[in-house]
Amino acid sequence: MILVRQEIGEVLRDFRQQKGHTLRQVAGRASVALGYLSEVERGQKEASSEILASVAEALDVPISLVMRQVSDRISVLEGLQTFPDVVPDDLVAEVGPELSLR
């Protein structure tokens, strides 16, 4: 069974380690308890969207990139051969074509 919380934890840990930050540093910057963040990284706790946003900000990583990495990991686990890369037209219109992700 694929658990989204485990994939989120793996992605957050990967970003943290890539940036050379300790768990304590990120927890402090995100104003999240160290033990709680550790549990999130190990896939033992579900993080709210607010916590995810705080941790992503503490890592200086856009939340969209975190979620994209999670989505890509799940696609691989589900055995998909291709990754859909679609941004809804209404979102593109809202943020403007110069900020388009296409």
Secondary structure by P-SEA (a helix, b strand, c coil): cccaaaaaaaaaaaaaaaacccaaaaaaaacccaaaaaaaaaccccccaaaaaaaaaaacccaaaaaaaaaaaaaaaaccccccccccaaaaaaaccccccc
